[in-house]
Amino acid sequence: MTRKNGLRVLVLAGLVAVVVAAFVIARTSGPDPVTTTGTHYAVTVTAERDAIDVELGRGEPDTVTVAAVMPTMGHAMPEVAARKTAPGHFVAEGDLFTMTGVWELSIRLAGPSGEETLTVNTLIGG
Amino acid sequence: MIRLLFLVGLLLVALASPAAAHTVKAGADLRVAQTIAGAELTLVIKATTRVPGPLRVEVVGFPTAPELGLRLRSMTDGRVVQGSVAPGRPAELRVEETGPHELTVSAGGETSVIPFRVLVDRGSGWEFLIYGGLFVAGLLLVGGLLTGAFNRRGRSAFVVTAVAAAGVAVAALIVVMEPWLPAGAPDGAEPRPTDSALGRPYIQRVVSTIPVRPAAGEEFVARVELFDGSTGRPVDDLALHHEAMAHLVVTSEDGRYFRHVHPLRTAPGRMEVRLRADRPGRYLAYVELERTDSGGQLLTGEFTVTGTATSTDPPDPAPRQAAGTVTVTPSVPQAGRAATIEVATNGTPRPWLGMAGHLIVRGQDGGFLGHVHERGTPSSRLRFTFSFPAPGRYLAWAQYATERGITTVPFTVEVPR
């Protein structure tokens, strides 16, 4: 009886742990893609520590460059040219961010339809 | 035992969860003062409760406001909605999603672009546990009744009752502890780290006029360009500081000219306002603003007006006759000691820029500028408390709004050695 009760408590505790874990994971989701639309182009940007993925929703630029700035610290990183990996898909790689936190990315797109800089804010995790 | 486990689990959750954003508030109206087409007005972007849904925009004129053309653009998908707003005739613009938007306001050939975020509160998130616990308890109570009815042996009924009790315990615990639990950021909020450090670099400014040397009596544009002191990039993260993106105070060197206006954002990091000065000379400009997550900053600049004094003075928006009487206590204020300045108003003040009254204090040489707020509730007497920092002569302007518009009461204060 006592051992069975103990087992039940354990099972219950396990269930609670699963619920709590699911809850925590749901509340602290990872970096989300950010979509922004300008006059000529629309992009969806997914930024990670060592790669920034730029997916074109509208427009066909020839070149895409990314400049990162951390507004709270006043850090600015040099412009990085993104490589075209597939039609409508550009990826910037390298040492893009010096630290974790909120970074402001200026995506400069240039092509036949014009030149435009779109800005997004993204949270870079550890 | 079970309750203890829950408590430990909850405390762990509370510690592990991100310190949620407290500065971004869903459910609050945005009030933005603008000086446009010669009018001083406050644009009110009402809080949204659901998306897709209407976004209400109102305008309050001091004393009147022209009809404003509105253009709302979602930065996410580029969708544009247009409308117009006038005092007493609010606009309802449809928003399809939360997140960054731009509201372009135009009147009299002038345009201002106001960036803001549509935020919708998505609840605390802890409600999930409250309703979950109650749901489990309810389900098991019904199950318990059925088990009791069809099962003679009490053991499984005991289990069912225990789990139901646990469900109720979780729900009750969350209800009690909710004020101390971290709240989730609203939908559409800016991304924020868990340990958001406050403060951003200082702003470097360039104050200029268009034309470069404006002539007395002629309209000119005063332009303030803002640059980040650390990165050199345009500063485009201004928070609403006392209901404006920026407060610009322009005074002539002798203090006879005074304007407190709210420039329009014409480009990222660029604020502009149309002015007219009646006499030539040196003019001092002070810009009060605040970057997101930072404290307030005061930027200064100056420009020169050429030509000769115009014979017909342009209409002063601040009638100086019967504007109000000023009493300073003590009558001879001491440097570094709090003095009380009382202004008897002509008419009942109504809130302007979130306050019943404002007092701008400038040192005679222009090296000091203070902005003091009325300390009480709106009444026919405005009371300000201010410590004049050093001996000298101070030029001061008390300002309040009534239904007749904004009244400015100029006066001077001598602080002896």
Interface residues (C-beta under 8 A of the other chain):
Chain A: R8 V9 L12 A13 V16 A17 V19 V20 F23 V24 R27 T28 P31 D32 T35 T36 T37 G38 A42 R58 V69 P71 T72 M73 G74 H75 A76 T100 G101 V102 T119 N121 T122 L123
Chain B: M1 I2 L5 F6 G9 L10 L12 V13 A16 S17 P18 S74 M75 T76 D77 G78 P100 G125 F128 L129 G132 V159 A162 V163 A166 V170 G184 E190 P191 R192 P193 S196 A197 G199 R200 P201 D228 G229 S230 T231 G232 R233 D236 D237 T292 D293
